[in-house]
């Protein structure tokens, strides 16, 4: 490669790649490194004076029982939400890729909830759980609905799961529809000729060929559910009695309400590492299954 070609390469990189790298560094890399530095300080989020405290914040994190309680609740929420979102989205996609009239209308209808912001969505469903369903329960004599889900510690958790599934399934459905569209009809027709039933084709052909879609959808739902905050804030606010405080809300309260920014940042880093490890394992296992498929 000549000097002229090298100059052209540098010029092209500068024009097209450098602005993106600069923005990525300014928005992601530098804040991350600064946040990592803050985990070793006693900064309260306001004061201009900061002292280095070493690993004291991390020791405090392991002593914080409320953080681990919120993390366990988040794990429970992730397991149920990720499972239900992907099951519902998969079968919606399966139905809407069949010969059904009005497919475009249904696709739009199922996707629309994803366009509503988490805060607005939380307030809408707060009204539904506290007013609509309660009035319906009283009028119809249904004891189960006569009291707001959000006033019961157990039901409030499931209210968050219901709303998350309702909001996210439509988005994941589109990814699964793209996966279904990529499956060759020749393979399915050959299986039909060999006498395979609809369930056998779904189990032995469709599902293995849909592994790339499963990997993407599970990764997206995992990251969304672990970091849920806006819905948690507007739907339950962590209530009743602080029983629905997820990890992200606890970290926010620790950093900005309790003004223990160093401890809160350390908890955020631990949460980030946990999400990164779980997501990495999920992608690794999924890619291996994809190769086998």
Helices and strands as residue ranges (DSSP letters): H 3-16, H 18-24, I 25-29, H 30-38, H 56-63, H 65-96, H 103-112, G 113-115, H 118-127, I 128-132, H 133-140, G 143-145, G 149-151, H 153-181, H 185-193, H 198-201, I 202-206, H 207-209, H 211-226, H 230-231, I 232-236, H 247-252, I 253-257, H 261-292
